[in-house]
Amino acid sequence: MEKKVIIQDKFWLRYRELIRKEMIPYQWNVLNDSIDIKIEKERNDNTLLLEKSHAIMNFKIAAGREQGHHYGWIFQDSDVYKWLEAVAYSLKEKMDENLKDLADEVVDLIAEAQEDDGYLSTYFTIDAPERKYRCLNESHELYCAGHFMEAAVAYYDAVKNQKVLDTACCLADCIDRNFGREEGKIHGYDGHEEVEIGLLRLYEATGDKRYLQLSCYFLEERGKDPYFLSRQKAEEQRPPLIEGMDQWPLEYYQVHKPALEQTTAEGHAVRLVYLCTAMAQVARETKNEKMLEACRKLWRNIVDKRMYITGGIGSTVHGEAFTTDYDLPDDTMYCETCASIGLVFFAHQMLKNETYGEYADVMERALYNTVLAGMALDGKHFFYVNPLEVVPEKVKKDPGKSHVKPVRPQWLGCACCPPNLARLLASVDEYVYIQKENTILANLFMNCESSFQMPKGECTIMQKTNYPWDGNVEFIIGSTAEEPMTFAVRIPGWTDNYMIKMNGRTLSLEVKNGYVFFEKAFAADHIQIEFEMKPKRWYANPHVSNENGKTALSRGPLIYCMEGADNGDCLHLLELKEDEEIQYSYEENLLGGVGTLHTCGMKLDLGHSDMPLYLSRHFETEKVKKKIKWVPYYSWANRGENEMSVWIREEKVPRGKPAGMPNKMKEVF
Amino acid sequence: MEKKVIIQDKFWLRYRELIRKEMIPYQWNVLNDSIDIKIEKERNDNTLLLEKSHAIMNFKIAAGREQGHHYGWIFQDSDVYKWLEAVAYSLKEKMDENLKDLADEVVDLIAEAQEDDGYLSTYFTIDAPERKYRCLNESHELYCAGHFMEAAVAYYDAVKNQKVLDTACCLADCIDRNFGREEGKIHGYDGHEEVEIGLLRLYEATGDKRYLQLSCYFLEERGKDPYFLSRQKAEEQRPPLIEGMDQWPLEYYQVHKPALEQTTAEGHAVRLVYLCTAMAQVARETKNEKMLEACRKLWRNIVDKRMYITGGIGSTVHGEAFTTDYDLPDDTMYCETCASIGLVFFAHQMLKNETYGEYADVMERALYNTVLAGMALDGKHFFYVNPLEVVPEKVKKDPGKSHVKPVRPQWLGCACCPPNLARLLASVDEYVYIQKENTILANLFMNCESSFQMPKGECTIMQKTNYPWDGNVEFIIGSTAEEPMTFAVRIPGWTDNYMIKMNGRTLSLEVKNGYVFFEKAFAADHIQIEFEMKPKRWYANPHVSNENGKTALSRGPLIYCMEGADNGDCLHLLELKEDEEIQYSYEENLLGGVGTLHTCGMKLDLGHSDMPLYLSRHFETEKVKKKIKWVPYYSWANRGENEMSVWIREEKVPRGKPAGMPNKMKEVF
């Protein structure tokens, strides 16, 4: 046992219980088509299959237990794998024999659906065996395989089910026999990255270097021959598996140039961050500096130029893709939940490579905002797409916004996000600490009890906090070793100030790469850190043209938003004074318990509704004082359909008057 | 001869010569596939047919002169009809025997392609005779018929070709036999309005009331049974004629409720304004007050809530449609050239109904801005879609903006706009004056010599002006009648001031409904009006959320824009002070001769390019003085691919300082 983190945190336990009690049983019912729900189109596309999930039935048919055809997306299998992975983490946290029995049965079913040579993909086994590995731009065969490997390792780790690991190895071996540099093998890769990650987990679990090498092969091969996928598709001369897939440019698949030479985040956002996640780990495992440098460049491009303030990525629904630098529209964006999950993975791997607080900052930003926003508070409704601004009427009347939902659907035709969310939230304990030899980095803040096998002896850490509502974090650290070790705590990028005490004594420690470092032979030492957690305003780089003159609010790791439920319609008529103070309060009974922000702003009063559309003078609008309430972005759309906006226009303070001066309007509070 | 207007205007003669010398021969070559051009997709849609026009060949095949199949859009015939209509106006202006011979041959060809019973639609005649009038949601059969009727009347009017009028009547009679309230007829209408307009022109030309009644029937029938089109389609049980047409809601076709009960502009923008155009005329011809009231309501909704400042309409590419009130995005809009042409038609008909200057103001706004922008200065490149903001890099990287072109294509797969432009510009003389019994309204301003048959005697009007560059307009009016008549001149909505002289003497006349009225027995009287034509700023209603804090510039009827060619990249970094003066100059050698505006604004200087994406304080950007040059919107994109923006951020003047005060920065001029 390398490390063990037991979460005891109110904020996160609520989520983990939701996963155990609601999401896992709910998703099981969905996968078995045993629940009557409304499956919604993720966007306006008549080719989407929406009648049912059929995911378990696909396996039963492939296993020969049932007769019939495959139904659903070609990558429907991955919904089952991600569910199994979430189950694994959940069982690891808290054993549930009934659930384990169910999962064991699923493992048996998957093993039965596997062909003798290890091949596994229900669509091809059932309906198109002659097309196996022959249409990789669309087939998602290796993508699903990767998800199965991840699930298998997690499930083996949780309950020591040998069969699942053997099935995964057998699949990986099949892939290894079919792909590679050697003659007779396919010199190519999957259209959707993911197997590279799965193989790495299998390598970690088994120590078999072939899996590392195969993962590395896929990464190095990717984009070397940009036309591999399109040529293979053309050679096959068969109808498409996914309508319209032929319209995407090379960038969609990240094959426009060798992966290691790519410097800007292009194409399908989930694919890109999955690629980066694998590259970041392979770079570490194989000490490949060139690959690490490629990761750094892609990271910089995302974080400096292509990421929403909520940690969302992907600016357009078309190809679910990145567009160009600073192109971050608020109402037509994609910001897929899975993409932010992938960004968490990428950040986590980079943080393992380099102790650099920005990686953890972004990981936290994505996790606490876009990732959590992907799920309703009931654990049974999900967003695929996470807008920063919604006006329901505009969404409904413009099919170009058909991907933007004002409220979370019960399920989606393409159901990649819900089980992806489940597996990340069920394994959030993995992201709290990173151990690097004799050093432990504390990256996320939540109540938990942890133990680590250090080079010498064992280290235990008790973390206590009321994060994300409070910036106080305490650590009680003990170690069985008498020699010093290093404990590093991230100082979040969002704080302007912090105070550190050790065993009651205030320390003045320098921040280095976003962390403060404690080097000591710990023995029940008490470290107390207080991050200043004032509400803050944020401004976007002026190149983000749609945010010019606007501000967004945050407190701690949370980005806030305004909703119609609190503020009425026409959020676009609201503005905030540059120097208006922001109040914070915790509301136990709102949205499962949230900290809310309160500002005194102004609302343009248009008087009567029939004012002209254009005037050759400023509209004579009265500005009336208006209290504006802000809720955490992750908690929006839990009170029915309403308007929402993250950004608000800011009224500048006239020059000469120092910013931050008290303002008359504060009196109304 | 009711009226005759001979244009002698430099600004408009350039266009009319372009039509005669460039557009008509060019479009003839395109329709005959005898020119090597690049036909571009109007949007990202793989079903578009782009190899050739084939429009004339379709007629030859239908006529039995050639063998083969129909190619192109199902409404490809209308390209030929609109070409013929433009030829008619051009010949009326200036006879050209060769062109007349060519057009006569086209008329012969059309007549040959017509079936014995009068039916005319090359697609159905050639490839699907069994589907005639059976899939009206897609077929465009009556749409094309309407365009032929318009062309036929115009061509008959120009050269007295009896055959064309007979062919059109024969077609109208065929439609009359097939559609109507009587048993055995189809109780329905075309998916795309237009035949209603064509029938009205045929009624005007022939005096046959059946055509007026049939037009009226289509209007009254429309939407009474909202499911007529979808039911007919379902009953036919045949594959679609246009891929994806089944996705559109009832609003797309304006059939969600009876046309006379519609109060908001919904669906496909061109269809809606064609519908309104016909309703406005039928209301007048049949004295139908309810229909007129419906027109007024739809007009108000468009003009008060759904029209761009350029006179563009249609906020989304999806369905080429209106969306909702105040939803007017600048970079994803549609603003189809044809839609603004239709808005000119609608406005013109309403002005005939009611002497109300706003109709002429909107007609002028659409004509001088979006309509003219639809064509390059060379007359050989065309916009389908007219954006208000273009950043070429963003357009290229987001398939959601595939309909937005940074430069005008040579031709478009769906070529409705170029010949529509040609026929409007070739007949712009029709829009200058409107005669209502003993009154003449002067609506548009251009040099022209006109004569009118008045109830008593003949009236001649000579108009002299350097419009749109100068606000002086002179009229010399004579009349053979000795009794008084009324001459009314529109006082444009954009002017704040005007001065009127008659025969050298200053008059003080009240503006009534946007016009000043002169009642007199005219005898070589000289009326001189000077509209104050200062550059102006415009502001959008605060409900147009994307224009908050922004301003747009105009001078006279022209809306202006900034282009990269004059101002460099990153137009979003420019801003204008609230009180900065706007200079005007005329540049003979720029863009065919244009008046340009000049402002001294500011540009945010971001210093180095690697500033972070988000900051918790204002970005420390220097504002550097920057001369900003503006060109008329209609003239943009004639200097290669570059950025363009109509709206600019405006920096407010600190309070206490009166607006309009001289500003230091002016010194740089």
Interface residues (C-beta under 8 A of the other chain):
Chain A: N44 N46 G244 D246 Q247 V303 D304 K305 M307 I309 S315 T316 V317 H318 G319 F322 T323 T324 Y326 D327 T332 V391 E393 K394 K396 K397 D398 P399 G400 S402 W494 D496 K536 R537 W538 Y539 A540 N541 P542 H543 V544 S545 N546 N548 G549 C570 H572 L573 L604 L606 D610 M611 P612 L613 Y614 L615 S616 R617 H618 F619 T621 R649 K652 P654 R655 G656
Chain B: N44 N46 G244 D246 Q247 V303 D304 K305 M307 I309 S315 T316 V317 H318 G319 F322 T323 T324 Y326 D327 T332 V391 E393 K394 K397 D398 P399 G400 S402 W494 D496 K536 R537 W538 Y539 A540 N541 P542 H543 V544 S545 N546 N548 G549 A552 C570 H572 L573 L604 L606 D610 M611 P612 L613 Y614 L615 S616 R617 H618 F619 T621 R649 K652 P654 R655 G656
